[in-house]
């Protein structure tokens, strides 16, 4: 349903379109993007549409203005904060708690900071009051995880407010905060927030990247495993993050998984989950794959790759793959991209080096926005090698 807030919020600019018109426009844009890849003739499979009311994570700004707390997203193409009472993209469980969250932040931002203790004869310095910040909300598989991003250090009164708030709301399992560029601090934790993937329980570190919805995560896992097919043996999961695709791959005990990423927090979470679930067939490598991509020695014996880079793409990794001999190359690449524009470059590099672009599907998890996700399958074309 389109309301006045939706019309000015910048989160989903195509919401004024009817559903069919929106989908046709999104599909046409996607096909045009794929058409820009020279030498590519993949099967374009039916788009996987994720509807409204599925987003499990959101980051909102908040600000106390003239004694009133504003919580929401920025107006399109501005820094004007639009106060949100209900967002059609979000899970109902999140929308139901927004009034409670807003009331808590109102009280949190109304706290008057006390002066810092006197040091020798110097005058006490007044702490900077907290009047704004941002809040990350994640609805994990066992409850809500909240992370506050603040510019000033909270006081004891702030901590007490957090404790009261979390204990009052039964389905909030953890609240943490980050002050400036410091590491996240857990303030209250009833239990560890978790994901459930492929039969494994996975603890979630604060602030790590996760897919926007459970529905899209499940759909992407299913498609990656479909494209992986009967491939078994050594498989590398590059830009693995918390291990979304590692867990379904390890279910086959014949597989040996190499999981690599540059995020220490994500890899620590992955290792914790591997230990908890007694998973032995995974080797973790912490590496910046933009600066130090996997080469022939790293990929020795690797039969398939899953590549899931951030928006910047995997240019350096694909260029290295293009230099490998036919005997050194993985037979199959399942490429997950959140930015089709950078994917065009990477796909072109792979095709020119002898890979055949077999299939591709769009996953539309950011409904009524121009944002596109895709999953693509590449296989070695032995006739060109």
ABEGO torsion letter per residue (X at the ends): XBBAAAAABAABAAAABBAAAAAAAAAAAAAAAAAABBGBBBBBBBBBBBBBGABABBBBBBBBBGGBBBBEBBBBGBABBBBBABBAABBAAAAAAAAAAAAAAAAAAABBBBBBBBBEABBBBBBBBBABEBBBBBBBAAEBBBBBBBABBBBAAAAAAAAAAAAABAABABBBBBBEABBBBBABBABBBBBBBGGBBBBBBBGBBBBABAAAAAAAAAAAAAAAEABBEBBBBBGAEAGAAAAAAAABAABBBBBBBABAAAAAAAAAAAAAAGBAABBBBBBBAAABBBBAAAABGBABBBBBBBAAEAAAAAAAAAABBAAABBABBBBBBABAAAAAAAAAAAAAAGBBBABBBBBBABBGBABBBBBBBBBBBAAAX
